[in-house]
């Protein structure tokens, strides 16, 4: 099958540092190539892939050596590059939200869009009413709740290569926080959990420009404590050791998380998760088996003392069973085949001669 993967340009594929969507695009692309599909990746020029790469920007926009003032300009060029070649593909798979909808609506090649972000934004309602026929994929069932009536054609949980992270049977002594420092990720809760439980907390996280004031005003004052260590943003090569050597990953979110890639990264290392009961968390974490799902700080602190009840081997086995890149790719291939078959059937119906 000839497949186009259209990635965001904010990070490279895979990302040099933080970047969930681009990481998933990379895992999917490489697994499709390994299965002998003819894959073209539309992404930034600094991306690394075994697929054919069509560079749509000179570098990832976030880490560009020259300031990027107008991101839309880069995405308009991306769309031009994609639709210039669209007729060559069996399927176009987009990962850039809804930017392409007016174009895909007017061309015959089957398309599917994985929605990677939150959908509980009022502005999205009239947009998706206008484009309700678009084939879209959710990354969790919880993600669908604000817009249950749009053109869902499947839920595909994220997956990562089985050999990317390594199982570590012996638990470490520190709690880990990995991700972004922003209001919805609630690193302040993680800090409070660590302090109350008397455990060291290592924070490996980035601060986006939009969150610098929040970090300076609310988080930075909390870091002056002997149990708290801010490491900063780390890359893929550091995450394996960081997660594997942790006693547990803290995921004290305060928003409807669509998936939470770090949850399965921790599970791949055998590291249990203590997560707040929001968004997709109950779909990813099995309470009492791969971690603990909690509703408040007191429950989270109590869960730290119960981590010895979690079998780290079970965490790894659950990852292998449910969250591998192999399984994810098989799920997407089934969707590709289905929408392609539906497209062919639609063409045949359209081509039927009119009755006299």
DOMI-996430 format. One line per field, with one value per atom (N, C-alpha, C): residue in one letter; y negated, z negated, x negated; residue number from 1. Coordinates in steps of 0.2 Angstrom, whole numbers, always signed. Last residue first. Layout:
residuo	A  ...
yy	Y  ...
zz	Z  ...
xx	X  ...
num	NUM  ...
***
This chain:
residuo	X  X  X  X  X  X  X  X  X  X  X  X  X  X  X  X  X  X  X  X  X  X  X  X  X  X  X  X  X  X  X  X  X  X  X  X  X  X  X  X  X  X  X  X  X  X  X  X  X  X  X  X  X  X  X  X  X  X  X  X  X  X  X  X  X  X  X  X  X  X  X  X  X  X  X  X  X  X  X  X  X  X  X  X  X  X  X  X  X  X  X  X  X  X  X  X  X  X  X  X  X  X  X  X  X  X  X  X  X  X  X  X  X  X  X  X  X  X  X  X  X  X  X  X  X  X  X  X  X  X  X  X  X  X  X  X  X  X  X  X  X  X  X  X  X  X  X  X  X  X  X  X  X  X  X  X  X  X  X  X  X  X  X  X  X  X  X  X  X  X  X  X  X  X  X  X  X  X  X  X  X  X  X  X  X  X  X  X  X  X  X  X  X  X  X  X  X  X  X  X  X  X  X  X  X  X  X  X  X  X  X  X  X  X  X  X  X  X  X  X  X  X  X  X  X  X  X  X  X  X  X  X  X  X  X  X  X  X  X  X  X  X  X  X  X  X  X  X  X  X  X  X  X  X  X  X  X  X  X  X  X  X  X  X  X  X  X  X  X  X  X  X  X  X  X  X  X  X  X  X  X  X  X  X  X  X  X  X  X  X  X  X  X  X  X  X  X  X  X  X  X  X  X  X  X  X  X  X  X  X  X  X  X  X  X  X  X  X  X  X  X  X  X  X  X  X  X  X  X  X  X  X  X  X  X  X  X  X  X  X  X  X  X  X  X  X  X  X  X  X  X  X  X  X  X  X  X  X  X  X  X  X  X  X  X  X  X  X  X  X  X  X  X  X  X  X  X  X  X  X  X  X  X  X  X  X  X  X  X  X  X  X  X  X  X  X  X  X  X  X  X  X  X  X  X  X  X  X  X  X  X  X  X  X  X  X  X  X  X  X  X  X  X  X  X  X  X  X  X  X  X  X  X  X  X  X  X  X  X  X  X  X  X  X  X  X  X  X  X  X  X  X  X  X  X  X  X  X  X  X  X  X  X  X  X  X  X  X  X  X  X  X  X  X  X  X  X  X  X  X  X  X  X  X  X  X  X  X  X  X  X  X  X  X  X  X  X  X  X  X  X  X  X  X  X  X  X  X  X  X  X  X  X  X  X  X  X  X  X  X  X  X  X  X  X  X  X  X  X  X  X  X  X  X  X  X  X  X  X  X  X  X  X  X  X  X  X  X  X  X  X  X  X  X  X  X  X  X  X  X  X  X  X  X  X  X  X  X  X  X  X  X  X  X  X  X  X  X  X  X  X  X  X  X  X  X  X  X  X  X  X  X  X  X  X  X  X  X  X  X  X  X  X  X  X  X  X  X  X  X  X  X  X  X  X  X  X  X  X  X  X  X  X  X  X  X  X  X  X  X  X  X  X  X  X  X  X  X  X  X  X  X  X  X  X  X  X  X  X  X  X  X  X  X  X  X  X  X  X  X  X  X  X  X  X  X  X  X  X  X  X  X  X  X  X  X  X  X  X  X  X  X  X  X  X  X  X  X  X  X  X  X  X  X  X  X  X  X  X  X  X  X  X  X  X  X  X  X  X  X  X  X  X  X  X  X  X  X  X  X  X  X  X  X  X  X  X  X  X  X  X  X  X  X  X  X  X  X  X  X  X  X  X  X  X  X  X  X  X  X  X  X  X  X  X  X  X  X  X  X  X  X  X  X  X  X  X  X  X  X  X  X  X  X  X  X  X  X  X  X  X  X  X  X  X  X  X  X  X  X  X  X  X  X  X  X  X  X  X  X  X  X  X  X  X  X  X  X  X  X  X  X  X  X  X  X  X  X  X  X  X  X  X  X  X  X  X  X  X  X  X  X  X  X  X  X  X  X  X  X  X  X  X  X  X  X  X  X  X  X  X  X  X  X  X  X  X  X  X  X  X  X  X  X  X  X  X  X  X  X  X  X  X  X  X  X  X  X  X  X  X  X  X  X  X  X  X  X  X  X  X  X  X  X  X  X  X  X  X  X  X  X  X  X  X  X  X  X  X  X  X  X  X  X  X  X  X  X  X  X  X  X  X  X  X  X  X  X  X  X  X  X  X  X  X  X  X  X  X  X  X  X  X  X  X  X  X  X  X  X  X  X  X  X  X  X  X  X  X  X  X  X  X  X  X  X  X  X  X  X  X  X  X  X  X  X  X  X  X  X  X  X  X  X  X  X  X  X  X  X  X  X  X  X  X  X  X  X  X  X  X  X  X  X  X  X  X  X  X  X  X  X  X  X  X  X  X  X  X  X  X  X  X  X  X  X  X  X  X  X  X  X  X  X  X  X  X  X  X  X  X  X  X  X  X  X  X  X  X  X  X  X  X  X  X  X  X  X  X  X  X  X  X  X  X  X  X  X
yy	-23  -27  -29  -26  -22  -26  -29  -31  -27  -18  -21  -23  -20  -16  -20  -28  -26  -22  -28  -34  -33  -15  -17  -23  -15  -11  -13  -24  -26  -21  -17  -23  -25  -7  -5  -11  -14  -10  -9  -18  -23  -20  -6  -11  -16  -3  +2  -2  -13  -12  -8  -11  -17  -16  +2  +1  -5  +0  +5  +4  -9  -10  -6  +0  -6  -9  +9  +11  +5  +1  +4  +7  -3  -8  -5  +10  +6  +1  +12  +17  +13  +2  +2  +6  +6  +0  -1  +18  +18  +12  +12  +18  +18  +4  +1  +6  +10  +10  +6  +11  +4  +4  +23  +18  +12  +32  +35  +29  +24  +29  +31  +19  +15  +19  +30  +26  +22  +33  +38  +34  +23  +24  +28  +24  +18  +19  +37  +36  +30  +34  +38  +38  +27  +23  +27  +28  +32  +29  +18  +18  +23  +17  +22  +23  +6  +13  +18  -5  -3  +4  -10  -4  -2  -23  -18  -11  -30  -29  -23  -30  -26  -25  -41  -34  -29  -51  -50  -43  -50  -49  -47  -52  -46  -44  -66  -61  -54  -72  -71  -66  -62  -68  -67  -51  -56  -63  -38  -42  -48  -23  -29  -32  -15  -17  -23  -1  -7  -9  +10  +7  +0  +15  +19  +16  +5  +10  +15  +1  -1  +5  +0  +4  +3  -14  -11  -6  -17  -15  -11  -20  -16  -13  -30  -23  -18  -41  -37  -30  -49  -42  -38  -60  -58  -51  -56  -61  -58  -52  -49  -55  -53  -56  -53  -40  -45  -47  -32  -35  -41  -18  -25  -26  -7  -8  -16  -1  -6  -8  +6  +10  +5  +0  +1  +5  -1  +3  +4  -10  -3  +1  -22  -20  -12  -23  -22  -20  -24  -17  -17  -37  -31  -25  -45  -44  -38  -48  -43  -41  -51  -51  -46  -54  -48  -48  -66  -62  -55  -72  -70  -65  -84  -78  -75  -89  -90  -84  -88  -91  -94  -74  -79  -82  -68  -71  -76  -56  -59  -62  -49  -53  -56  -33  -39  -43  -26  -26  -33  -24  -20  -20  -24  -27  -22  -18  -18  -22  -19  -13  -13  -33  -30  -23  -36  -40  -36  -26  -26  -30  -31  -24  -24  -45  -43  -36  -47  -48  -45  -47  -42  -43  -56  -49  -45  -70  -67  -59  -82  -76  -73  -97  -93  -88  -96  -100  -95  -93  -90  -95  -98  -99  -98  -89  -91  -92  -89  -91  -93  -88  -82  -83  -101  -95  -89  -114  -109  -104  -125  -125  -121  -124  -119  -120  -133  -126  -122  -144  -144  -138  -138  -139  -140  -138  -132  -133  -151  -146  -140  -161  -163  -157  -153  -158  -160  -145  -142  -147  -156  -151  -148  -161  -165  -161  -151  -153  -157  -145  -143  -146  -149  -151  -150  -143  -150  -152  -128  -131  -139  -118  -124  -128  -101  -107  -112  -89  -93  -99  -79  -80  -83  -79  -82  -83  -68  -71  -73  -68  -69  -72  -57  -62  -62  -57  -54  -59  -60  -60  -56  -62  -55  -54  -76  -72  -65  -78  -81  -77  -71  -69  -72  -79  -71  -69  -91  -90  -83  -88  -91  -90  -85  -80  -82  -97  -92  -86  -104  -107  -101  -99  -97  -99  -99  -99  -96  -100  -94  -93  -112  -106  -99  -122  -121  -115  -115  -119  -118  -107  -111  -116  -91  -98  -101  -77  -80  -87  -67  -68  -71  -63  -67  -69  -50  -54  -58  -47  -47  -51  -35  -42  -42  -23  -26  -33  -9  -14  -17  +9  +2  -3  +21  +18  +11  +23  +27  +24  +15  +15  +17  +17  +18  +18  +3  +9  +10  -3  -4  +3  +2  -5  -6  +14  +14  +7  +12  +16  +15  -5  +1  +5  -9  -11  -4  -16  -10  -13  -23  -23  -17  -15  -17  -18  -20  -17  -20  -19  -21  -17  -24  -19  -23  -33  -27  -22  -47  -42  -35  -60  -54  -49  -65  -66  -60  -64  -63  -64  -67  -60  -58  -77  -77  -70  -75  -81  -81  -61  -63  -70  -56  -57  -61  -53  -59  -61  -41  -47  -53  -32  -33  -39  -38  -35  -36  -43  -40  -37  -42  -45  -40  -47  -42  -45  -51  -53  -48  -56  -50  -52  -69  -67  -61  -73  -67  -65  -85  -79  -73  -98  -93  -86  -106  -108  -102  -102  -101  -102  -105  -98  -97  -119  -117  -110  -121  -122  -120  -115  -112  -114  -121  -116  -113  -131  -133  -127  -124  -126  -128  -110  -117  -120  -97  -100  -108  -89  -91  -95  -88  -88  -92  -79  -84  -84  -71  -70  -74  -62  -68  -67  -57  -55  -62  -55  -60  -57  -49  -48  -53  -47  -51  -49  -42  -41  -44  -54  -49  -48  -64  -58  -53  -81  -76  -69  -89  -91  -86  -87  -86  -87  -90  -83  -82  -104  -101  -93  -107  -109  -106  -99  -97  -100  -103  -100  -99  -106  -111  -109  -99  -100  -104  -90  -92  -93  -83  -90  -93  -70  -71  -78  -60  -66  -66  -49  -49  -56  -44  -50  -50  -30  -33  -39  -28  -24  -27  -41  -37  -33  -50  -44  -39  -61  -56  -50  -70  -66  -60  -79  -72  -67  -91  -90  -83  -89  -88  -89  -91  -85  -84  -104  -98  -91  -111  -111  -105  -108  -106  -106  -115  -108  -105  -128  -125  -117  -130  -130  -127  -128  -123  -124  -139  -133  -128  -149  -149  -142  -147  -145  -145  -152  -145  -143  -166  -164  -156  -166  -171  -169  -158  -157  -161  -162  -163  -162  -150  -157  -157  -137  -141  -149  -129  -132  -137  -121  -122  -125  -122  -124  -125  -118  -125  -127  -108  -108  -115  -115  -112  -112  -119  -117  -114  -110  -115  -114  -98  -104  -110  -85  -91  -97  -70  -76  -81  -54  -60  -66  -38  -43  -50  -29  -31  -36  -29  -25  -25  -45  -40  -35  -60  -54  -48  -78  -71  -66  -90  -87  -80  -95  -92  -88  -89  -94  -91  -80  -82  -87  -67  -74  -77  -51  -55  -63  -38  -44  -48  -20  -26  -32  -6  -11  -18  +8  +3  -2  +18  +17  +13  +17  +22  +21  +7  +13  +19  -4  -3  +5  -3  -2  +0  -6  +0  +2  -20  -15  -7  -26  -26  -20  -23  -21  -20  -31  -23  -20  -44  -40  -33  -47  -47  -43  -47  -42  -41  -58  -52  -46  -68  -67  -60  -68  -66  -64  -71  -65  -63  -78  -78  -72  -84  -82  -82  -81  -81  -79  -78  -78  -78  -67  -73  -73  -57  -58  -65  -72  -65  -61  -88  -84  -77  -99  -95  -91  -106  -109  -106  -100  -103  -106  -85  -92  -94  -74  -76  -83  -63  -70  -72  -49  -51  -59  -40  -46  -47  -24  -28  -34  -11  -18  -22  +6  +0  -6
zz	+87  +92  +90  +73  +76  +81  +75  +73  +76  +71  +76  +73  +58  +60  +65  +51  +59  +62  +38  +42  +49  +35  +35  +39  +37  +41  +41  +27  +34  +38  +15  +17  +24  +16  +16  +18  +13  +20  +21  +0  +6  +13  -7  -6  -1  -5  -2  -1  -12  -5  -1  -25  -21  -14  -27  -27  -23  -26  -22  -21  -37  -30  -25  -48  -46  -39  -47  -47  -45  -50  -43  -42  -63  -58  -51  -69  -70  -65  -66  -64  -64  -74  -66  -63  -87  -84  -77  -88  -88  -85  -86  -81  -81  -97  -90  -85  -111  -106  -100  -121  -119  -115  -126  -124  -120  -129  -127  -123  -134  -128  -125  -145  -140  -133  -153  -150  -145  -156  -152  -149  -164  -157  -153  -175  -171  -164  -179  -176  -172  -184  -178  -175  -195  -190  -183  -205  -202  -195  -219  -211  -209  -232  -230  -222  -234  -235  -232  -234  -228  -228  -245  -243  -236  -247  -252  -250  -237  -237  -242  -241  -235  -235  -250  -252  -247  -241  -246  -248  -234  -230  -235  -244  -241  -237  -246  -252  -249  -234  -236  -242  -224  -228  -231  -217  -216  -220  -207  -213  -212  -203  -200  -207  -202  -206  -203  -192  -196  -200  -187  -183  -187  -197  -193  -190  -203  -207  -204  -189  -196  -200  -174  -178  -185  -163  -169  -172  -151  -151  -157  -155  -149  -149  -165  -167  -161  -158  -163  -164  -149  -147  -152  -161  -154  -152  -177  -172  -165  -191  -187  -183  -192  -194  -189  -196  -191  -194  -197  -201  -198  -189  -189  -194  -189  -190  -190  -177  -183  -183  -167  -173  -179  -156  -160  -166  -151  -147  -151  -160  -160  -156  -155  -161  -162  -142  -143  -149  -146  -143  -143  -151  -155  -152  -141  -146  -151  -134  -131  -137  -135  -140  -139  -130  -131  -136  -133  -128  -128  -149  -145  -139  -154  -151  -146  -169  -163  -159  -178  -180  -174  -184  -179  -182  -190  -194  -190  -189  -183  -186  -193  -195  -189  -193  -189  -192  -205  -202  -198  -207  -211  -208  -192  -197  -201  -183  -189  -194  -171  -174  -181  -168  -170  -174  -166  -170  -173  -156  -162  -168  -146  -148  -155  -143  -146  -149  -136  -143  -147  -123  -125  -133  -121  -121  -124  -132  -126  -127  -144  -142  -136  -152  -147  -145  -170  -164  -159  -184  -179  -172  -199  -192  -188  -214  -209  -202  -231  -224  -220  -244  -240  -233  -248  -247  -244  -239  -244  -243  -229  -234  -240  -221  -220  -225  -223  -226  -225  -215  -222  -226  -202  -204  -212  -201  -202  -204  -200  -204  -206  -192  -198  -203  -183  -187  -193  -177  -180  -185  -172  -176  -180  -163  -168  -174  -154  -158  -163  -145  -152  -156  -132  -135  -142  -130  -131  -134  -140  -134  -135  -148  -150  -143  -151  -148  -150  -164  -160  -157  -176  -169  -164  -192  -187  -181  -205  -200  -194  -223  -216  -211  -237  -232  -226  -249  -244  -240  -259  -261  -256  -256  -257  -259  -255  -261  -262  -244  -251  -257  -234  -236  -243  -233  -235  -237  -230  -236  -238  -217  -222  -229  -210  -211  -217  -211  -215  -216  -202  -209  -214  -190  -193  -201  -182  -189  -192  -169  -171  -178  -168  -167  -169  -169  -174  -174  -165  -163  -168  -160  -166  -164  -152  -152  -159  -157  -153  -152  -172  -165  -161  -188  -184  -177  -199  -193  -190  -215  -211  -205  -219  -218  -214  -220  -227  -226  -210  -212  -219  -210  -210  -212  -198  -205  -205  -185  -190  -197  -171  -177  -183  -153  -160  -165  -142  -145  -152  -127  -134  -137  -114  -115  -122  -110  -112  -114  -106  -112  -115  -101  -100  -106  -107  -106  -104  -103  -104  -103  -107  -105  -107  -102  -107  -104  -91  -91  -97  -87  -92  -92  -72  -76  -82  -65  -62  -66  -68  -71  -67  -63  -59  -62  -77  -71  -68  -89  -83  -77  -101  -99  -93  -107  -100  -98  -120  -118  -111  -120  -123  -121  -114  -110  -113  -124  -120  -116  -129  -133  -129  -120  -120  -124  -112  -118  -117  -100  -103  -110  -86  -92  -95  -69  -74  -80  -56  -61  -66  -40  -44  -49  -38  -38  -42  -39  -35  -35  -46  -50  -46  -44  -41  -45  -51  -44  -40  -63  -60  -53  -66  -65  -62  -68  -63  -61  -78  -72  -66  -89  -87  -80  -92  -87  -85  -101  -94  -89  -113  -110  -103  -116  -115  -111  -119  -123  -123  -114  -109  -113  -114  -118  -113  -101  -106  -110  -90  -95  -102  -78  -83  -89  -63  -70  -74  -48  -53  -60  -32  -39  -43  -15  -20  -27  +2  -5  -10  +15  +11  +4  +21  +21  +16  +14  +18  +17  +5  +12  +17  -8  -6  +2  -9  -8  -6  -10  -4  -3  -22  -15  -9  -31  -29  -23  -35  -29  -26  -49  -44  -37  -60  -55  -49  -65  -67  -61  -59  -60  -61  -54  -61  -63  -41  -44  -51  -28  -35  -38  -13  -16  -24  -3  -9  -11  +9  +8  +2  +19  +13  +13  +30  +30  +24  +27  +32  +32  +20  +16  +21  +23  +24  +22  +19  +26  +28  +7  +12  +19  +0  -1  +5  +4  +5  +5  -2  +5  +7  -16  -12  -5  -18  -19  -15  -16  -11  -12  -27  -20  -15  -37  -36  -29  -36  -35  -33  -39  -32  -31  -52  -47  -40  -59  -58  -53  -59  -56  -55  -65  -67  -65  -71  -67  -69  -72  -75  -70  -67  -66  -69  -71  -73  -71  -78  -73  -75  -87  -88  -82  -82  -89  -91  -69  -71  -78  -63  -67  -69  -47  -53  -57  -35  -35  -41  -30  -33  -34  -23  -22  -26  -14  -19  -18  -13  -9  -14  -13  -17  -12  -13  -8  -12  -28  -23  -18  -38  -32  -27  -45  -43  -38  -54  -52  -51  -51  -53  -50  -46  -51  -54  -38  -35  -40  -45  -44  -41  -33  -40  -39  -26  -25  -32  -21  -27  -25  -12  -12  -18  -10  -14  -13  -5  -2  -6  -16  -13  -10  -23  -16  -13  -37  -34  -26  -39  -40  -38  -36  -31  -33  -47  -41  -36  -57  -57  -51  -54  -53  -53  -56  -49  -49  -70  -65  -58  -76  -77  -72  -70  -69  -70  -76  -69  -67  -90  -87  -80  -90  -91  -89  -87  -82  -83  -99  -92  -87  -109  -109  -102  -113  -107  -107  -118  -120  -113  -107  -114  -115  -94  -97  -104  -88  -91  -94  -72  -79  -82  -67  -67  -67  -75  -70  -71  -79  -81  -75  -71  -77  -80  -61  -59  -66  -61  -63  -61  -46  -53  -54  -37  -37  -44  -27  -34  -34  -14  -16  -23  -6  -12  -13  +4  +4  -1  +0  +0  +0
xx	+166  +169  +176  +155  +160  +164  +137  +144  +149  +124  +128  +135  +112  +118  +122  +103  +102  +108  +106  +107  +107  +104  +110  +111  +90  +94  +101  +86  +84  +89  +89  +93  +92  +80  +87  +91  +68  +69  +77  +71  +70  +71  +71  +77  +77  +58  +63  +70  +52  +50  +56  +57  +59  +57  +51  +58  +60  +37  +40  +48  +35  +33  +37  +39  +43  +42  +29  +36  +40  +18  +19  +26  +20  +21  +22  +18  +25  +26  +5  +10  +17  -1  -1  +4  +2  +4  +4  -6  +2  +5  -19  -16  -9  -20  -20  -17  -11  -16  -15  -1  -3  -10  +4  +9  +5  -7  +0  +4  -17  -18  -12  -11  -13  -14  -9  -3  -5  -22  -18  -12  -26  -29  -25  -17  -17  -20  -21  -15  -14  -34  -33  -26  -31  -33  -33  -17  -22  -24  -13  -13  -18  -15  -10  -9  -23  -26  -21  -15  -18  -22  -9  -6  -10  -14  -16  -13  -8  -15  -17  +5  +3  -4  +5  +6  +4  +4  -1  -1  +16  +10  +4  +26  +25  +19  +22  +22  +21  +25  +18  +18  +37  +35  +28  +40  +44  +42  +30  +32  +37  +25  +29  +32  +9  +15  +18  +3  +2  +8  +6  +0  -1  +15  +11  +5  +22  +20  +15  +30  +29  +27  +22  +27  +25  +22  +19  +24  +30  +23  +20  +42  +42  +35  +41  +44  +43  +35  +31  +34  +41  +40  +37  +48  +47  +47  +43  +45  +44  +38  +43  +46  +20  +27  +32  +9  +12  +19  -6  -1  +2  -12  -10  -5  -27  -20  -19  -39  -38  -30  -42  -40  -39  -45  -51  -49  -32  -37  -43  -26  -24  -30  -32  -34  -32  -26  -33  -35  -13  -15  -23  -13  -10  -13  -17  -22  -20  -6  -11  -16  +9  +4  -2  +23  +20  +15  +30  +33  +29  +35  +30  +32  +44  +46  +40  +34  +38  +39  +24  +30  +33  +13  +16  +22  +1  +7  +11  -8  -4  +2  -23  -17  -14  -30  -29  -23  -41  -34  -34  -54  -50  -43  -65  -60  -56  -73  -75  -71  -65  -67  -69  -65  -59  -60  -79  -75  -69  -82  -86  -82  -74  -74  -77  -77  -71  -70  -88  -89  -82  -85  -91  -91  -75  -73  -79  -80  -78  -77  -72  -77  -75  -72  -70  -75  -75  -74  -72  -77  -82  -81  -74  -72  -78  -71  -76  -73  -66  -64  -70  -70  -67  -66  -74  -79  -77  -68  -66  -71  -63  -68  -67  -52  -58  -63  -42  -41  -47  -45  -46  -45  -42  -49  -50  -28  -32  -39  -23  -20  -24  -30  -26  -24  -38  -41  -37  -27  -33  -36  -19  -17  -22  -28  -26  -23  -30  -36  -34  -21  -20  -26  -24  -17  -17  -36  -36  -29  -37  -35  -35  -48  -43  -43  -50  -51  -46  -56  -51  -53  -58  -61  -56  -61  -56  -60  -61  -65  -60  -59  -55  -60  -60  -63  -59  -47  -51  -54  -38  -45  -50  -25  -27  -34  -25  -21  -23  -33  -35  -31  -27  -33  -35  -15  -15  -21  -20  -16  -16  -25  -29  -26  -13  -18  -23  -6  -3  -9  -14  -14  -11  -12  -18  -18  +0  +0  -6  +5  +1  -1  +11  +15  +11  +1  +6  +10  -15  -10  -4  -29  -27  -22  -28  -28  -26  -37  -32  -33  -38  -40  -35  -43  -38  -41  -45  -47  -41  -53  -47  -49  -66  -63  -57  -72  -70  -66  -67  -71  -69  -64  -62  -67  -70  -71  -69  -68  -64  -65  -65  -70  -66  -65  -62  -67  -68  -70  -67  -61  -63  -64  -62  -64  -65  -57  -64  -66  -44  -45  -52  -39  -43  -44  -22  -29  -33  -6  -10  -18  +10  +3  -1  +26  +21  +14  +38  +31  +27  +54  +50  +43  +63  +59  +56  +70  +69  +65  +80  +76  +76  +86  +85  +79  +95  +91  +89  +102  +106  +102  +95  +97  +100  +86  +89  +91  +83  +85  +89  +78  +84  +87  +66  +72  +78  +57  +56  +62  +61  +63  +62  +56  +63  +65  +41  +44  +52  +38  +32  +35  +48  +47  +41  +49  +47  +46  +60  +56  +55  +65  +63  +58  +78  +71  +70  +91  +90  +82  +91  +93  +92  +88  +84  +85  +97  +96  +92  +95  +102  +101  +82  +84  +91  +85  +80  +82  +94  +96  +91  +84  +91  +94  +73  +72  +79  +75  +74  +74  +76  +82  +81  +66  +66  +72  +62  +67  +67  +53  +58  +63  +35  +41  +47  +26  +27  +34  +25  +20  +22  +34  +34  +30  +29  +29  +29  +38  +35  +35  +38  +40  +35  +44  +40  +42  +43  +45  +41  +44  +40  +42  +52  +54  +50  +55  +51  +53  +62  +62  +58  +58  +66  +66  +45  +47  +54  +46  +43  +45  +53  +56  +53  +44  +51  +54  +31  +32  +39  +32  +30  +31  +36  +41  +39  +22  +28  +33  +12  +11  +18  +9  +9  +8  +16  +15  +14  +14  +15  +12  +20  +17  +19  +19  +21  +17  +13  +19  +22  +6  +6  +13  +5  +1  +2  +13  +16  +11  +5  +10  +13  -5  -6  -1  +1  -2  -4  +4  +9  +7  -9  -5  +0  -13  -17  -13  -2  -3  -7  -4  +2  +2  -16  -15  -9  -12  -17  -17  -4  -1  -6  -14  -9  -5  -21  -25  -19  -12  -15  -18  -9  -4  -7  -19  -19  -14  -28  -22  -22  -41  -36  -29  -54  -48  -43  -71  -64  -59  -83  -80  -73  -84  -90  -88  -70  -73  -78  -63  -70  -74  -50  -51  -59  -50  -49  -51  -63  -57  -56  -68  -70  -63  -63  -70  -72  -48  -51  -59  -45  -41  -43  -53  -54  -49  -48  -47  -47  -56  -55  -54  -52  -54  -52  -57  -53  -55  -66  -68  -63  -71  -66  -69  -71  -75  -71  -70  -67  -72  -74  -78  -76  -63  -69  -74  -47  -53  -59  -36  -39  -44  -29  -29  -31  -34  -33  -34  -28  -31  -29  -30  -28  -32  -25  -28  -26  -27  -23  -27  -35  -36  -30  -35  -31  -30  -44  -46  -42  -35  -41  -43  -27  -24  -30  -37  -34  -30  -39  -45  -42  -27  -30  -35  -25  -20  -23  -35  -35  -30  -33  -39  -38  -20  -21  -27  -25  -20  -20  -33  -35  -31  -24  -29  -32  -16  -13  -18  -26  -22  -20  -40  -36  -32  -57  -50  -46  -69  -68  -61  -68  -75  -74  -56  -58  -65  -58  -56  -58  -53  -50  -56  -53  -55  -52  -39  -45  -47  -30  -33  -39  -24  -31  -34  -15  -16  -23  -15  -16  -16  -7  -8  -9  -11  -10  -12  -4  -7  -6  -6  -4  -8  -2  -6  -3  -4  +0  -4
num	356  356  356  355  355  355  354  354  354  353  353  353  352  352  352  351  351  351  350  350  350  349  349  349  348  348  348  347  347  347  346  346  346  345  345  345  344  344  344  343  343  343  342  342  342  341  341  341  340  340  340  339  339  339  338  338  338  337  337  337  336  336  336  335  335  335  334  334  334  333  333  333  332  332  332  331  331  331  330  330  330  329  329  329  328  328  328  327  327  327  326  326  326  325  325  325  324  324  324  323  323  323  322  322  322  321  321  321  320  320  320  319  319  319  318  318  318  317  317  317  316  316  316  315  315  315  314  314  314  313  313  313  312  312  312  311  311  311  310  310  310  309  309  309  308  308  308  307  307  307  306  306  306  305  305  305  304  304  304  303  303  303  302  302  302  301  301  301  300  300  300  299  299  299  298  298  298  297  297  297  296  296  296  295  295  295  294  294  294  293  293  293  292  292  292  291  291  291  290  290  290  289  289  289  288  288  288  287  287  287  286  286  286  285  285  285  284  284  284  283  283  283  282  282  282  281  281  281  280  280  280  279  279  279  278  278  278  277  277  277  276  276  276  275  275  275  274  274  274  273  273  273  272  272  272  271  271  271  270  270  270  269  269  269  268  268  268  267  267  267  266  266  266  265  265  265  264  264  264  263  263  263  262  262  262  261  261  261  260  260  260  259  259  259  258  258  258  257  257  257  256  256  256  255  255  255  254  254  254  253  253  253  252  252  252  251  251  251  250  250  250  249  249  249  248  248  248  247  247  247  246  246  246  245  245  245  244  244  244  243  243  243  242  242  242  241  241  241  240  240  240  239  239  239  238  238  238  237  237  237  236  236  236  235  235  235  234  234  234  233  233  233  232  232  232  231  231  231  230  230  230  229  229  229  228  228  228  227  227  227  226  226  226  225  225  225  224  224  224  223  223  223  222  222  222  221  221  221  220  220  220  219  219  219  218  218  218  217  217  217  216  216  216  215  215  215  214  214  214  213  213  213  212  212  212  211  211  211  210  210  210  209  209  209  208  208  208  207  207  207  206  206  206  205  205  205  204  204  204  203  203  203  202  202  202  201  201  201  200  200  200  199  199  199  198  198  198  197  197  197  196  196  196  195  195  195  194  194  194  193  193  193  192  192  192  191  191  191  190  190  190  189  189  189  188  188  188  187  187  187  186  186  186  185  185  185  184  184  184  183  183  183  182  182  182  181  181  181  180  180  180  179  179  179  178  178  178  177  177  177  176  176  176  175  175  175  174  174  174  173  173  173  172  172  172  171  171  171  170  170  170  169  169  169  168  168  168  167  167  167  166  166  166  165  165  165  164  164  164  163  163  163  162  162  162  161  161  161  160  160  160  159  159  159  158  158  158  157  157  157  156  156  156  155  155  155  154  154  154  153  153  153  152  152  152  151  151  151  150  150  150  149  149  149  148  148  148  147  147  147  146  146  146  145  145  145  144  144  144  143  143  143  142  142  142  141  141  141  140  140  140  139  139  139  138  138  138  137  137  137  136  136  136  135  135  135  134  134  134  133  133  133  132  132  132  131  131  131  130  130  130  129  129  129  128  128  128  127  127  127  126  126  126  125  125  125  124  124  124  123  123  123  122  122  122  121  121  121  120  120  120  119  119  119  118  118  118  117  117  117  116  116  116  115  115  115  114  114  114  113  113  113  112  112  112  111  111  111  110  110  110  109  109  109  108  108  108  107  107  107  106  106  106  105  105  105  104  104  104  103  103  103  102  102  102  101  101  101  100  100  100  99  99  99  98  98  98  97  97  97  96  96  96  95  95  95  94  94  94  93  93  93  92  92  92  91  91  91  90  90  90  89  89  89  88  88  88  87  87  87  86  86  86  85  85  85  84  84  84  83  83  83  82  82  82  81  81  81  80  80  80  79  79  79  78  78  78  77  77  77  76  76  76  75  75  75  74  74  74  73  73  73  72  72  72  71  71  71  70  70  70  69  69  69  68  68  68  67  67  67  66  66  66  65  65  65  64  64  64  63  63  63  62  62  62  61  61  61  60  60  60  59  59  59  58  58  58  57  57  57  56  56  56  55  55  55  54  54  54  53  53  53  52  52  52  51  51  51  50  50  50  49  49  49  48  48  48  47  47  47  46  46  46  45  45  45  44  44  44  43  43  43  42  42  42  41  41  41  40  40  40  39  39  39  38  38  38  37  37  37  36  36  36  35  35  35  34  34  34  33  33  33  32  32  32  31  31  31  30  30  30  29  29  29  28  28  28  27  27  27  26  26  26  25  25  25  24  24  24  23  23  23  22  22  22  21  21  21  20  20  20  19  19  19  18  18  18  17  17  17  16  16  16  15  15  15  14  14  14  13  13  13  12  12  12  11  11  11  10  10  10  9  9  9  8  8  8  7  7  7  6  6  6  5  5  5  4  4  4  3  3  3  2  2  2  1  1  1
***
